[in-house]
Amino acid sequence: MSSGPAHAISRIETTSTQCSAIRAALVREGEAILRHTSKRGLPIYDRYVSSSLLCPGNTIGVWASVPARDTNACRVIACDANASEDDTFFRTRPLLRITQ
């Protein structure tokens, strides 16, 4: 058994980063943990991807938005596990992709 180099996932504080830089990091690295602080002062974070093809197993890619330094709604892709069980394969797996 051989092992390859470890891949550390980037962590980005969204409110101190411009939306274009957040999206560029997702395109470059494929995935990242995006973090910001809620209005109540609590940390909010999740894994976001550059393409819905990178969503694992029983999840689907959905458009989401995070606050960025230059906008309150930077459009990114999250993986959602809450797909309806009666959805067909093609309806539950739309191809979403971030482009520059």
Backbone bond lengths (Angstrom), bond angles and torsions (degrees), N, CA, C in turn:
res aa  C-N    CA-C-N  psi(-1)  N-CA   C-N-CA  omega(-1)  CA-C   N-CA-C  phi
1 M - - - 1.446 - - 1.528 108.20 -
2 S 1.319 115.98 132.91 1.460 120.12 177.19 1.517 108.79 -118.00
3 S 1.298 114.62 158.66 1.466 118.01 178.81 1.515 109.17 -124.01
4 G 1.305 115.09 146.91 1.455 121.29 178.58 1.513 109.96 -97.00
5 P 1.306 116.15 179.93 1.462 119.30 179.04 1.521 110.85 -66.91
6 A 1.304 115.10 144.28 1.466 120.10 179.10 1.525 109.51 -72.11
7 H 1.311 115.77 142.52 1.460 121.33 178.30 1.521 107.75 -112.05
8 A 1.321 115.51 110.00 1.465 119.71 177.95 1.521 108.47 -88.19
9 I 1.301 115.96 132.60 1.456 120.49 179.82 1.531 108.92 -80.27
10 S 1.312 116.34 134.77 1.464 121.19 179.68 1.516 110.58 -69.09
11 R 1.319 115.09 147.83 1.457 122.29 174.71 1.523 107.25 -120.11
12 I 1.317 115.39 124.43 1.468 120.24 -174.03 1.519 109.27 -121.88
13 E 1.318 116.69 127.23 1.465 122.62 172.36 1.529 105.55 -82.42
14 T 1.326 117.00 107.85 1.464 120.59 -169.03 1.523 113.72 -68.51
15 T 1.317 117.95 -35.90 1.471 119.30 -175.38 1.523 112.97 -73.43
16 S 1.322 117.78 -8.86 1.463 120.22 174.89 1.529 111.55 -109.97
17 T 1.345 116.62 10.95 1.464 122.02 -177.59 1.524 109.36 -129.10
18 Q 1.329 116.17 137.18 1.461 119.36 177.68 1.530 110.53 -68.88
19 C 1.331 115.56 149.80 1.463 121.48 -178.15 1.532 111.48 -56.25
20 S 1.309 117.50 -42.59 1.475 119.85 -179.59 1.527 111.41 -62.12
21 A 1.332 118.22 -34.52 1.465 121.46 178.31 1.528 111.21 -72.62
22 I 1.323 117.33 -36.41 1.471 121.52 176.21 1.521 109.46 -62.37
23 R 1.323 116.16 -49.32 1.466 120.72 -179.21 1.526 111.58 -65.31
24 A 1.328 117.48 -37.96 1.470 121.15 178.08 1.532 110.67 -64.06
25 A 1.327 117.42 -40.51 1.466 120.63 178.18 1.525 110.40 -63.62
26 L 1.330 117.40 -41.01 1.462 120.22 177.44 1.523 111.22 -63.05
27 V 1.319 117.35 -43.40 1.470 120.77 178.94 1.531 110.15 -64.10
28 R 1.311 117.21 -44.27 1.466 122.51 -177.41 1.531 112.23 -67.27
29 E 1.346 116.75 -43.19 1.461 120.48 -172.61 1.527 114.26 -103.38
30 G 1.332 117.25 -14.07 1.455 120.69 179.19 1.513 113.87 89.39
31 E 1.330 117.37 -32.64 1.457 121.64 -178.90 1.521 109.90 -158.03
32 A 1.323 115.90 158.71 1.461 121.58 176.11 1.517 109.03 -162.47
33 I 1.313 115.42 157.00 1.463 121.63 171.05 1.522 106.27 -92.20
34 L 1.337 116.61 118.63 1.463 121.18 178.81 1.516 107.96 -103.31
35 R 1.345 115.47 132.04 1.459 120.96 -174.27 1.519 109.93 -130.60
36 H 1.335 115.73 142.93 1.456 121.95 169.94 1.520 108.10 -152.44
37 T 1.314 116.85 170.68 1.454 121.64 -178.99 1.525 109.34 -102.42
38 S 1.330 116.26 134.22 1.463 120.73 179.55 1.530 109.85 -71.51
39 K 1.325 115.69 169.07 1.462 120.60 177.70 1.527 111.81 -61.93
40 R 1.320 116.66 -23.38 1.470 121.67 178.16 1.523 112.15 -87.52
41 G 1.339 116.83 -0.09 1.459 120.76 178.25 1.520 114.82 88.90
42 L 1.334 117.40 10.42 1.456 120.87 -179.91 1.528 110.93 -94.77
43 P 1.333 117.86 143.47 1.467 119.76 178.17 1.529 110.66 -71.87
44 I 1.318 115.59 135.87 1.462 122.18 175.59 1.523 106.47 -122.43
45 Y 1.323 116.85 127.07 1.457 119.62 179.63 1.522 109.95 -150.38
46 D 1.334 114.79 154.77 1.457 121.05 177.61 1.520 107.92 -162.12
47 R 1.317 115.23 168.83 1.468 122.00 176.88 1.524 107.98 -90.35
48 Y 1.316 115.49 132.07 1.461 122.15 177.70 1.519 108.19 -124.76
49 V 1.326 116.70 154.30 1.464 121.87 -173.21 1.530 111.06 -129.66
50 S 1.316 115.61 164.66 1.466 120.49 178.90 1.524 112.16 -87.08
51 S 1.329 116.77 -18.85 1.461 121.70 -177.89 1.521 109.44 -148.62
52 S 1.319 116.83 143.57 1.468 120.07 177.85 1.527 111.64 -64.12
53 L 1.331 118.13 -17.16 1.465 121.32 176.25 1.525 111.79 -65.35
54 L 1.328 117.29 -18.69 1.465 121.63 -179.56 1.527 113.17 -89.26
55 C 1.321 117.26 0.57 1.466 120.47 177.70 1.523 109.13 -76.93
56 P 1.324 117.06 130.98 1.465 120.04 -175.48 1.522 113.69 -79.12
57 G 1.317 114.50 154.90 1.449 124.30 168.78 1.508 118.25 38.56
58 N 1.306 115.68 -113.44 1.449 122.78 -171.44 1.529 113.04 -91.95
59 T 1.324 117.73 23.37 1.459 121.00 -179.87 1.520 109.96 -110.46
60 I 1.330 115.31 160.43 1.458 120.36 177.06 1.527 109.03 -126.92
61 G 1.306 116.13 154.81 1.461 120.92 176.58 1.515 110.55 -79.99
62 V 1.317 116.11 134.24 1.457 121.97 176.97 1.525 108.74 -134.70
63 W 1.326 116.19 146.73 1.458 119.72 175.42 1.520 108.74 -69.29
64 A 1.313 115.56 138.99 1.464 122.26 177.81 1.524 106.80 -141.21
65 S 1.307 116.44 171.63 1.458 119.31 175.15 1.518 109.29 -137.15
66 V 1.317 114.83 146.96 1.463 122.61 176.76 1.520 107.54 -128.41
67 P 1.331 117.35 152.22 1.461 118.67 176.15 1.531 109.69 -72.90
68 A 1.312 115.86 139.95 1.465 121.55 177.18 1.520 108.29 -124.08
69 R 1.317 116.25 174.36 1.463 119.60 -179.35 1.520 111.97 -61.04
70 D 1.334 116.83 -34.95 1.458 120.61 -173.99 1.528 114.87 -105.47
71 T 1.349 118.09 -0.95 1.461 121.03 179.05 1.529 110.15 -157.62
72 N 1.303 116.79 154.56 1.468 120.37 176.45 1.526 112.29 -85.41
73 A 1.335 117.91 -8.84 1.463 120.97 -175.70 1.527 110.99 -141.26
74 C 1.323 116.27 81.63 1.465 121.84 175.21 1.527 107.33 -86.62
75 R 1.324 117.18 122.29 1.469 122.36 -173.59 1.530 110.97 -81.45
76 V 1.345 115.34 122.11 1.463 123.31 -178.77 1.531 108.76 -137.43
77 I 1.332 117.11 177.46 1.465 121.73 179.82 1.526 109.47 -114.95
78 A 1.329 115.95 127.03 1.465 122.70 174.76 1.522 108.57 -110.52
79 C 1.320 116.99 157.27 1.458 121.71 175.35 1.526 107.65 -98.59
80 D 1.331 116.70 123.64 1.459 122.67 -173.51 1.527 110.61 -111.89
81 A 1.318 116.49 126.23 1.462 121.36 179.19 1.514 112.30 -91.55
82 N 1.312 118.52 2.23 1.463 121.62 -174.46 1.522 113.90 -96.86
83 A 1.313 117.47 33.65 1.467 120.39 177.73 1.523 109.80 -71.71
84 S 1.306 115.50 144.35 1.461 120.50 179.02 1.525 110.00 -67.57
85 E 1.318 116.89 138.27 1.464 121.25 -178.66 1.521 113.09 -66.41
86 D 1.333 118.41 -24.82 1.460 119.34 -178.17 1.530 112.95 -91.25
87 D 1.341 117.82 2.97 1.461 120.09 174.62 1.523 109.88 -69.73
88 T 1.299 116.07 147.48 1.459 119.04 176.36 1.516 109.55 -77.59
89 F 1.309 116.22 164.58 1.462 121.50 -179.02 1.525 111.37 -56.87
90 F 1.315 117.35 -45.17 1.459 119.91 -175.46 1.525 112.42 -73.01
91 R 1.316 118.06 -32.55 1.467 119.83 178.23 1.521 111.28 -73.04
92 T 1.333 118.40 -31.08 1.454 120.97 -176.92 1.521 112.79 -86.29
93 R 1.301 117.74 -9.76 1.456 120.59 -177.53 1.530 111.96 -124.51
94 P 1.324 117.51 63.30 1.463 118.29 176.95 1.526 109.77 -69.26
95 L 1.308 116.21 145.68 1.462 120.42 177.48 1.526 108.67 -84.70
96 L 1.303 115.79 110.10 1.464 121.97 176.31 1.519 107.34 -114.26
97 R 1.330 116.35 143.81 1.450 120.36 -179.31 1.525 109.58 -150.95
98 I 1.332 115.41 136.23 1.462 120.09 175.50 1.522 108.07 -85.61
99 T 1.301 115.99 129.79 1.461 121.60 174.91 1.508 108.86 -120.16
100 Q 1.265 117.37 156.41 1.471 121.61 -179.13 1.498 110.88 -76.10
